[in-house]
Amino acid sequence: MGNGTYEDGRGRAEFGAPGGGLWVEEPARSRRMPDPVRTSAVRAVLIVAVTLTEATITFFLTLTGSWLAFPMVIGAVAGTVVATWGVLDVLITRQMWNQRYGVLSEPSSTARGRRREQRRARREAGRAGRAGRPERAAPGRIPRPDGGFPAPNRR
């Protein structure tokens, strides 16, 4: 089979192109879910699928008037409660994951630059305000006779 078909491994062209394969890989649109969230989502999908199947069977048993209809109705109600728990488990697990590991608080470069400019402006405003008035001692500090301030005690 030398015509670029699926079997010979050469069919990697775009779909619809002459001699093209059926499989075209595309990059993922979103990141993969964390493992605990994915596990609970798979569990919820399986529970919901079983519950919907059970509800469908219950419906048909009710239409035929079978004696199994009543026990299946009770099972379908219980399955609905369990399926609701499964979906809530996904939401709670996802929220817990986001609160523990999901949010990395890193300011963007524009926010960082803006804050840097604001600090620089505040410092310059403070220097301009201090330049017009004489220096005073801070509360609790005694000025030296030569007009300077004593250095803090460092050991």
N, C-alpha and C positions, 0 to 999 in steps of 0.2 A: 504494500500500500504506500506508494510514493507520492500521493497527491496532497500531502499536508493535512491529513485527517487527524482526528482526535487520538487515534490509537498510536500513531507514530511519533507523537510528542512535538511535532513541528507546528501545530495549529495554534499559535499564540497571537494571531493578528486580531484586529478589532472585529466585533460581532457584525456580521453582514458583509464583510469584505470577502472577496473570492479566496477560498482556501482558509478562511479564518476559523478559529475555534469558537466554542460556545462559552468558554469560561474567560471572563475578563476581570482581573482583580482591580478593585477600587480601594483607595485609602479609607480607613475608618472615619466616620463622621463625628464620633464622640469617643471619649476615653472609656476603657473597660470599667465595669462596676467593681467595687471592692468585693472580695470573696464572701464575707458574711452577708452582704446585701444580695449578691447574686444567688447564694444558697437559699436565702429566704424567698427570693423571687421565683426560683425554680420550684420550691416547695409549694408556694401559693398557686402557681400555674397548674401544677399537677392536681392539687386539691380542688381548684375551681373546675378543671376539666372533668374530674370524677363526679363532682356534684352536678354539673350540667348533664352529664350522661345519665346519672341517676334520676334527675328530674325529667328527662325525656322518656326514660323507661317507665317512670311513674305515670306520666301523662298517658302513654299508650295502654298501660295496664288499667288505668281508670276508665279509658274509653271502652275497653273490652269487658269491663265488669269483673275482672279477675279478683280472687280473694287476696292476692299479693299486693293489691293497690294500697290498702291501708298501712301495712308495715313499711311499704316503700315511701309513702307520704311522710311517715315519721322519720325515716332515714333521710329523706330529702330535706326536711326541716333541720335536722341535726347537721347535715352536710352544709347547709347554707350558713349555719352558725360557725362551723369550722372554717368554711371558705372566707367568711368575713374576718375571722381571727387571722387567717393566713395573709390576707391583704393588709390588714393593720400591722402585722408583724413586719412586712416589707417596709412600710412607711416609718415605723418606729426604728427599725434597724438602720435604715438610711439616715434618719435624723441623728441617731446616736453616732454613727460613723462620721457624719459631717461635723458634729460638735467636738468629737475627740480628735479626728485626724484631718478633716477636710479643709479647714480654712487656715491658710498660711497668711498672716497679716504682713504683707510687704508693701510699703508705699510705692507707687509708681514713680518713675524718674521725674515726671512733671511735678508731682506733689512734693517730692524731695527738693527739687530746685526752687519751688515756690516758697517752701518753708525756709530754705537757706536765705533767700532774698528778704523775707520778712525779718529773720533774725539779724541780718546785716543792717537793715533799715532801723530796727530798734536800737542796735548798738550805736549807730551813728547819731541817732536822735538823742540817745543818752549822753554821748560825748559832747554834742553841741549844747545840750542843756547844762552840763557840768562846766563847760569852758567859761561861761559867763559869771559863775559865782565861785567864791573861795571855798577851798576844801575844808571840811569839818571832820572832826573825829567821829567815828561811829559810836553809838551808845555803848558805854562801858569800857571805852578805850581812852587812855590818857595820852595826849599829844606830847611829843618830845619838845624840849626848849628850842631846838633849832627849826621847828615848824614841821618836821617830818612825822610820820607815824611809825610806831614800833612794829617790827616784823612779828608775825605770830610765832608762838613757841613751837618749834619743831624738834623732835628728838630723833 
